[in-house]
Amino acid sequence: MELLTHCPQCKARLDVPAGELTVTCDACRHTLTVKIPPVGAALDRCAVCGEQRLYRQKDLHRNRGLAVVVGTALLSLALLPFSPVAAYAVLFLLALVDLALYRRLPEVILCYRCKTQHRHCGVQTQVEPFDLLTAEVIDNQLREQEEKDLLAGS
């Protein structure tokens, strides 16, 4: 399993290769210990923060996907005055490419709390897709904790 996370101290991106149990941040030298489950065991909590609420999504770079959609939409709009059939064909072709990618792309498991990406975990059917309510609850808990920490520190 490979992890992609952020340093809790300086928020720098950290790549944790497969098999590593500790990683040191290059920016601030903070050492982060990860708890990777044994091979073949189901991932039931985040390897970085221990949070049990995880979600799964397709492993697609969002910015690249958005760029393809915007580019296709612009191409379709440019073709529309000349040939409506060609404009709709471009959109249909994008839908077919999207379907093919959806079926072929692997899934990545993410932590709601620290946003760590757990890659190459195998099929994790017990991990549900993203749930907005769960994300909002955890974000509110984190905000409240930060406010308490600020008040306690002053």
JOMOCOR-V333281 format. One record per run of one state. SS is the DSSP state (H for helix, E for strand, C for the rest). FROM is the first residue (numbers start at 0). LEN is the number of residues. If there is no record, write none. Layout:
BEGIN
SS&FROM&LEN + SS&FROM&LEN
END
This chain:
BEGIN
C&0&1 + E&1&5 + C&6&6 + E&12&4 + C&16&5 + E&21&3 + C&24&6 + E&30&3 + C&33&20 + E&53&5 + C&58&3 + H&61&19 + C&80&3 + H&83&21 + C&104&2 + E&106&5 + C&111&5 + E&116&3 + C&119&9 + E&128&1 + C&129&2 + H&131&22 + C&153&1
END
